Each structure stands twice: as structure tokens, then as C-alpha cells.
């Protein structure tokens, strides 16, 4: 596979992942994703923002999230986020520290 085709295939797979999380499985909670896989929608939107910024495209954290969530973070939370129990919150602190670093 040549480089351009590989890039196109990777981009298509990323778009499908985004669609899956935005449309097919909005019930998949970020905290569960982070605790299980070490990343969540916020990580994906941050990586998206960082990639844009590295290419000289100005994009804020909120713009990155909106591009990935398809709506503002507040709208997403109101429509899809559920309360997490203490056990999930504790596991999240560990997963976040191991995979992202210390929280801001």
C-alpha cells in the first residue's frame, strides 16, 4: 500500500470510529472507555486539536471537542452523560494518571 492510500485508509477508519462513538454508541461513557482502554472521546478530540495545531491550524480545546462530539461539551453531557459511581471515579483517577498525566 502506498503512503497516500495508507493515509486515506487511516483517515477513513478514524472517521468511522468517530461516527461509531457519536452516533452508534453515544451510551458508551467516557469514564468507562478511559477505565478500560486508557482513552476516551476527550482524548480523541485533544489528539485532533493537537494534530491541527501542529499543522498551523488554530483550534481551541472546545473547537476540537465540538469537531469530535458533533456538538458542544455541555450539550453532550446533557444528552448522554450519566452519573458515575465512586468506584468508577476512583478507577478513572488511576487510568487518567497512567494514560494522560496529572489533571489540570
Backbone as CSV, one residue per row, in Angstrom:
resi,resn,N_x,N_y,N_z,CA_x,CA_y,CA_z,C_x,C_y,C_z
1,UNK,0.857,-1.171,0.000,0.000,0.000,0.000,0.905,1.236,0.000
2,UNK,0.618,2.177,-0.894,1.431,3.391,-0.928,1.021,4.328,0.213
3,UNK,1.869,5.314,0.493,1.648,6.210,1.638,0.327,6.963,1.548
4,UNK,-0.026,7.480,0.380,-1.267,8.246,0.243,-2.479,7.361,0.510
5,UNK,-2.463,6.149,-0.004,-3.574,5.222,0.237,-3.658,4.870,1.716
6,UNK,-2.512,4.634,2.353,-2.488,4.327,3.792,-3.100,5.478,4.584
7,UNK,-2.724,6.708,4.255,-3.266,7.888,4.941,-4.782,7.950,4.767
8,UNK,-5.245,7.693,3.551,-6.684,7.733,3.280,-7.434,6.642,4.034
9,UNK,-6.863,5.457,4.100,-7.486,4.350,4.828,-7.512,4.656,6.327
10,UNK,-6.394,5.163,6.858,-6.358,5.529,8.281,-7.379,6.622,8.594
11,UNK,-7.495,7.607,7.716,-8.466,8.683,7.923,-9.894,8.140,7.885
12,UNK,-10.160,7.218,6.973,-11.498,6.622,6.887,-11.816,5.823,8.149
13,UNK,-10.832,5.096,8.661,-11.043,4.328,9.889,-11.301,5.267,11.065
14,UNK,-10.570,6.368,11.135,-10.787,7.348,12.195,-12.182,7.952,12.100
15,UNK,-12.611,8.316,10.888,-13.961,8.875,10.713,-15.023,7.865,11.148
16,UNK,-14.793,6.603,10.852,-15.760,5.569,11.249,-15.784,5.396,12.753
17,UNK,-14.621,5.463,13.403,-14.566,5.415,14.871,-15.341,6.585,15.461
18,UNK,-15.123,7.772,14.914,-15.833,8.958,15.404,-17.339,8.790,15.226
19,UNK,-17.757,8.310,14.067,-19.188,8.083,13.830,-19.743,7.059,14.823
20,UNK,-18.991,5.991,15.042,-19.431,4.949,15.956,-19.673,5.527,17.353
21,UNK,-18.738,6.334,17.831,-18.877,6.892,19.179,-19.905,8.012,19.247
22,UNK,-20.053,8.781,18.160,-21.006,9.895,18.144,-22.437,9.420,17.933
23,UNK,-22.622,8.493,16.995,-23.969,8.143,16.562,-24.413,6.755,16.997
24,UNK,-23.527,5.775,16.828,-23.924,4.398,17.096,-23.905,4.065,18.583
25,UNK,-22.939,4.623,19.324,-22.777,4.278,20.732,-22.572,5.501,21.636
26,UNK,-23.486,6.470,21.576,-23.351,7.609,22.483,-23.529,7.192,23.952
27,UNK,-24.059,5.990,24.161,-24.242,5.477,25.518,-22.931,5.006,26.145
28,UNK,-21.911,4.786,25.321,-20.602,4.380,25.858,-20.014,5.578,26.597
29,UNK,-19.918,5.461,27.899,-19.483,6.582,28.727,-17.968,6.765,28.653
30,UNK,-17.544,8.021,28.624,-16.111,8.331,28.580,-15.368,7.701,29.752
31,UNK,-15.947,7.742,30.923,-15.260,7.203,32.103,-15.022,5.701,31.942
32,UNK,-15.985,5.002,31.356,-15.809,3.568,31.118,-14.734,3.315,30.066
33,UNK,-14.719,4.134,29.015,-13.702,3.994,27.984,-12.309,4.234,28.561
34,UNK,-12.166,5.282,29.365,-10.861,5.594,29.961,-10.430,4.482,30.906
35,UNK,-11.349,4.013,31.722,-11.001,2.969,32.685,-10.619,1.663,31.997
36,UNK,-11.240,1.362,30.879,-10.969,0.116,30.172,-9.818,0.230,29.172
37,UNK,-9.850,1.293,28.358,-8.916,1.391,27.234,-7.808,2.419,27.412
38,UNK,-7.955,3.302,28.393,-6.926,4.316,28.610,-7.076,5.540,27.728
39,UNK,-8.207,5.667,27.037,-8.510,6.871,26.262,-10.025,6.987,26.149
40,UNK,-10.475,8.204,25.812,-11.907,8.439,25.664,-12.130,9.478,24.566
41,UNK,-13.347,9.930,24.417,-13.664,10.929,23.408,-12.842,12.206,23.612
42,UNK,-12.644,12.587,24.875,-11.857,13.793,25.136,-10.420,13.625,24.657
43,UNK,-9.855,12.448,24.839,-8.500,12.185,24.336,-8.483,12.298,22.818
44,UNK,-9.442,11.673,22.166,-9.501,11.722,20.709,-9.648,13.159,20.216
45,UNK,-10.488,13.946,20.882,-10.666,15.331,20.453,-9.401,16.150,20.717
46,UNK,-8.677,15.833,21.782,-7.415,16.529,22.072,-6.372,16.169,21.020
47,UNK,-6.298,14.904,20.641,-5.353,14.481,19.602,-5.688,15.164,18.275
48,UNK,-6.961,15.319,18.000,-7.429,16.004,16.795,-6.977,17.461,16.828
49,UNK,-7.194,18.119,17.959,-6.785,19.510,18.138,-5.270,19.645,17.992
50,UNK,-4.523,18.770,18.651,-3.065,18.824,18.587,-2.568,18.638,17.153
51,UNK,-3.168,17.722,16.412,-2.767,17.497,15.020,-3.039,18.740,14.180
52,UNK,-4.172,19.395,14.409,-4.484,20.635,13.689,-3.463,21.713,14.046
53,UNK,-3.217,21.888,15.333,-2.267,22.915,15.785,-0.873,22.678,15.227
54,UNK,-0.441,21.415,15.167,0.882,21.083,14.622,1.006,21.467,13.151
55,UNK,-0.135,21.561,12.487,-0.143,21.929,11.069,-0.450,23.403,10.860
56,UNK,-0.389,24.179,11.946,-0.612,25.617,11.855,-2.068,26.027,11.829
57,UNK,-2.960,25.097,12.124,-4.390,25.403,12.163,-4.751,25.716,13.606
58,UNK,-5.209,26.935,13.842,-5.602,27.329,15.188,-6.902,26.618,15.560
59,UNK,-6.868,25.888,16.648,-8.057,25.189,17.128,-7.976,25.137,18.640
60,UNK,-9.040,25.574,19.300,-9.090,25.526,20.753,-9.528,24.139,21.208
61,UNK,-9.387,23.909,22.494,-9.835,22.651,23.093,-11.331,22.450,22.837
62,UNK,-12.119,23.503,23.024,-13.563,23.393,22.803,-13.898,23.134,21.338
63,UNK,-13.156,23.743,20.420,-13.386,23.504,18.991,-13.027,22.068,18.624
64,UNK,-11.959,21.548,19.210,-11.594,20.155,18.976,-12.672,19.211,19.475
65,UNK,-13.180,19.504,20.657,-14.245,18.657,21.208,-15.498,18.721,20.349
66,UNK,-15.868,19.914,19.924,-17.071,20.039,19.106,-16.906,19.309,17.773
67,UNK,-15.708,19.362,17.206,-15.448,18.644,15.956,-15.581,17.141,16.160
68,UNK,-15.223,16.651,17.339,-15.278,15.217,17.587,-16.636,14.762,18.111
69,UNK,-17.248,15.571,18.977,-18.540,15.198,19.550,-19.712,15.526,18.634
70,UNK,-19.519,16.493,17.728,-20.617,16.919,16.868,-21.539,17.916,17.539
71,UNK,-21.154,18.393,18.699,-21.916,19.365,19.483,-21.002,19.885,20.589
72,UNK,-21.477,20.854,21.336,-20.656,21.351,22.437,-20.595,20.306,23.544
73,UNK,-19.585,20.438,24.382,-19.419,19.508,25.500,-20.625,19.570,26.439
74,UNK,-21.132,20.776,26.691,-22.307,20.918,27.558,-23.517,20.195,26.980
75,UNK,-23.716,20.304,25.665,-24.829,19.594,25.029,-24.646,18.082,25.154
76,UNK,-23.427,17.612,24.915,-23.146,16.180,25.004,-23.451,15.673,26.407
77,UNK,-22.944,16.376,27.399,-23.160,15.948,28.786,-24.647,15.891,29.112
78,UNK,-25.384,16.913,28.693,-26.826,16.959,28.988,-27.575,15.815,28.308
79,UNK,-27.160,15.445,27.114,-27.879,14.423,26.356,-27.421,12.998,26.635
80,UNK,-26.140,12.812,26.992,-25.594,11.452,27.009,-24.879,11.033,28.286
81,UNK,-24.355,11.967,29.061,-23.539,11.570,30.205,-24.399,11.159,31.391
82,UNK,-24.021,10.061,32.010,-24.714,9.580,33.204,-23.789,9.740,34.407
83,UNK,-24.360,9.658,35.588,-23.558,9.765,36.806,-22.711,8.502,36.970
84,UNK,-21.499,8.723,37.449,-20.577,7.606,37.692,-20.470,7.373,39.190
85,UNK,-20.407,6.123,39.558,-20.260,5.766,40.965,-18.849,6.028,41.457
86,UNK,-18.687,5.958,42.760,-17.392,6.229,43.392,-16.312,5.277,42.890
87,UNK,-16.674,4.011,42.645,-15.680,3.049,42.170,-15.152,3.419,40.791
88,UNK,-16.027,3.887,39.909,-15.594,4.308,38.575,-14.735,5.569,38.657
89,UNK,-15.105,6.475,39.553,-14.331,7.714,39.701,-12.931,7.422,40.227
90,UNK,-12.821,6.493,41.143,-11.512,6.110,41.673,-10.668,5.459,40.584
91,UNK,-11.274,4.545,39.823,-10.562,3.887,38.729,-10.142,4.902,37.672
92,UNK,-10.980,5.910,37.450,-10.672,6.931,36.468,-9.422,7.716,36.868
93,UNK,-9.303,8.072,38.120,-8.121,8.816,38.575,-6.841,8.046,38.244
94,UNK,-6.866,6.756,38.472,-5.705,5.925,38.165,-5.473,5.857,36.664
95,UNK,-6.526,5.578,35.901,-6.401,5.465,34.443,-5.939,6.781,33.826
96,UNK,-6.470,7.888,34.306,-6.089,9.187,33.776,-4.612,9.453,34.043
97,UNK,-4.194,9.223,35.258,-2.786,9.457,35.632,-1.849,8.589,34.793
98,UNK,-2.228,7.343,34.577,-1.373,6.413,33.819,-1.329,6.731,32.328
99,UNK,-2.425,7.251,31.782,-2.523,7.413,30.338,-2.429,8.848,29.843
100,UNK,-2.765,9.795,30.680,-2.774,11.188,30.248,-1.785,12.027,31.052
101,UNK,-1.722,11.785,32.328,-0.864,12.574,33.210,-1.685,13.159,34.344
102,UNK,-1.091,14.075,35.042,-1.802,14.686,36.154,-2.874,15.635,35.611
103,UNK,-4.092,15.623,36.206,-5.153,16.534,35.747,-4.738,17.985,35.952
104,UNK,-5.286,18.848,35.080,-5.019,20.294,35.192,-5.601,20.869,36.458
